[in-house]
Amino acid sequence: MTIVRLVQFSLKIAVCCLLVACSSRSSPLAPPSDGQAALSTYKGLPIGQNIFRRRPDVPPSCGEIHRVYDLASTEVTMHLTPDCGATGNIRAPGVTNLSSPPQYELLCESPNPVHATGKCAYSLPDGGCEQGSSTFWYITTRTLAQPGVETAHFVSNHFPVKFSSSTLIVPGSLYGLCVIDGESRSAIQDDFASGHTVAPSGDAIHLKIVLPASYHRSLMTGDTLELFFESKPESS
């Protein structure tokens, strides 16, 4: 009897150990490893999908758009891609030290702050702009060049901007640009703070980026300019 009881006792211990081991492996409270967490996070995403392509707070019809334009010795018109009913362009002055291949401008636009997509840079916070709370369109531009070319020297420090929208541009409001240098993270232009605002002409506004005198009509390769389009009721 003693031997039988000893065998039964040993079997009970073995069974209990197996149950504990199994429950610890299948318990939903057990924290996943880093690899398990990563697999769970990205489960269902197609391979190669750019998860930063669209902000979750942007309606499906309003995506983030980017374009690349080669600069030239004469003025180049960089067109905004029609999106969400907005059109327009930025006119870049001619470059005096044109290289081969030429320097180029990367233009990214969105009705919401721009995400880092490809070579696009994140839109910086616009809290330093006087009318930052009224920003209705975002553009980042980045000047790029081939290795060995450090700057793009322009014939003018004025970059005319046209923006048109039948829904975003309304009579009775004033409009302006706030421009932040992406490198120094400081505002180099604030139309509302300086009083250089404009009234709409139909459903369009005509603004301009003005590089400070200290820039000597030049942008270094990699320089990012953050453009914030702002509005304010004329009567306020």
Secondary structure, DSSP 8 states (H G I E B T S, - for coil): -HHHHHHHHHHHHHHHHHHHHHHHHH-TTS---HHHHHHHHHTT--TT--TTSS-TTS-TTS--EEEEEE--SS-EEEEEEEETTEEEEEEE--BTT--SS--EEEEEEESS-----TT-------TTSTTGGG--EEEEEEEE--TT--EEEBS-SEEEEEEEETTT--TTEEEEEEEEETTTTEEEEEHHHHT--B--BTTEEEEEEE--GGGTTEEETT-EEEEEEEEEETT-
